[in-house]
Amino acid sequence: MGLTLGPGMVRYLYPRVLFEPSSIFKAGFPAEYPPGSVSEKFKKEPFGVWIVRQQDGEFYALLTICTHLGCTPRWLGSENKFKCPCHGSGFDREGINYEGPAPRPLERVKITLAEDGQIEIDKSVKFLGEKGQWTDPGSFLKV
């Protein structure tokens, strides 16, 4: 009987702890991103963002989550758009929805330049295009 209570007691004393990766990460130096590029380097979890650099040097980071049902769209560079494979939603390179059932644009997350000169992304701070937040400080980075 002591053997069956032992593991249960240990489990009780040490409850499960879920590991949550940090929502803040460094994404390299601006020079690593050519003007006009969409980087998929951080597309997969735990990061889940595309880093976009416009021709004028402005950066922004888009979450890789479709605003329809949460699927992961694909970047189609030859068509200059993000396309969701689940229900066909299409987003332009700025993340604005223009086809399919997605009710709103992709979400941007905070992007800044860290003290060491690297791009820093904070996924805990989101900016919604439909609320006019894409012009807010932190929703884009000019270098």
N, C-alpha and C positions, 0 to 999 in steps of 0.2 A: 504494500500500500504506500510505503514511503517513496517508492520509485515513481508512482503515478502522480503523487502530489508535488514531487520535487520540480519537474519541468514547469508545471503550472504555476508554482510559487515563483520560480525564476522569471517566468514571463510576466507575472503580475508586478514584480519588483522593477523590471526593466521594460516598460511599455514600448510599443513600436513607435518609431520616430520616422516621419516621412522626410526624405531629403529633398529640399527644394534648391535647385541651382540658383545662383545669384541672377538677378534681373539686369545687372550691370556688367558689361564686358567691353574689352578693348578690341577694336576691329582693324588695327594697323594704321599706317600713316596715309595721309591724303594722297601722296604721290603714287601709292600703290593702285590707285583707281584712275584709269584714263577718263578724260572728259567724254561724256555721252555714254557711259557704261552702266550696266546693271549687274552687280556682283551677286552671284549665288553662293559665295563662299560660306556664308552664315545662314543659309536657307534651312538647314535641318536643325532639329531640336538638339540641344536645349536653347539654341539661339533663336531660330525661326524668324529671320528678317532678310530682306533684300536691301542692299545698300546701293542707292542710285546716285550717280554723279551726273549732273546736267552739263551741257556744253559750256555754260558760263562758270562752272566750277562749284556751283551750289550742290550740297549733298542733302539727302534725306533718307530715312530708313522706313521701309514699309513692312508691316507684319505679314507673314506668309499664311494668313488665314482669310478665306473667303467670307465675306459678310453675309452670305446667304445661309449656308449650313455648316460652315467651319472647315470645309475641305481645304486642301493645299493647292492653289493655282500653280500653273507652270509659266515660266518666263519663255515666251516665244520671240527670240531676238529677231528672226527674219520678218516677223509681223509687227514687231515693236509693241507687244502687248502681253499682259498676263491673262491666261485662259484657265478657268476652273474646269477640271475634267468631270466633275460630278453632275452639274446641271447646265454647263455652258456659259456661265457668266464671264464677261470680258471686261478687263480694266486696261486703261492706257498706261503708259509708263509712269505717269504721276499717281496712278492708283484710282483714277476716276472710273466708276462703273458706267458702261455705255451699252452693254447688251446682256441679255439673260436676266435671271430672276434676282440677282444681288440687289438688295434695297438701298445700298449706300456704298461709298468709296472704301477702299482698303484703309486701314488705320496706320497712321504714322506713329513712331515712337521717338522719344527724346534722343537727339544726336548733338554732341558737343565735342570740343577739342580739349583733351585732358592736358594736364601740366607738362607731360612728357612729349606732347605733340601728336599723340595718337588720337584717332577717332574713338569716342566713347559712346556706347549705346546704352540707354536705360529703358528696358521694356515695361517698367512699372508706370512710366509716364506716357500717356497716349494723347494723340491729337486727332480730332475728327474733322474731316473736310466739310461735312454737311453742317457743322457748327461754326465754320469759318476759322478754325483753329490752326490751319496750315500756314498762317502768317505769324503765329505766336513765336516768341523766342524759344528755341529748343526744338521746334518742329523741323528746322532746317539748319544747315551749317554753311556759312560762306567762308571760303579760305582764299 
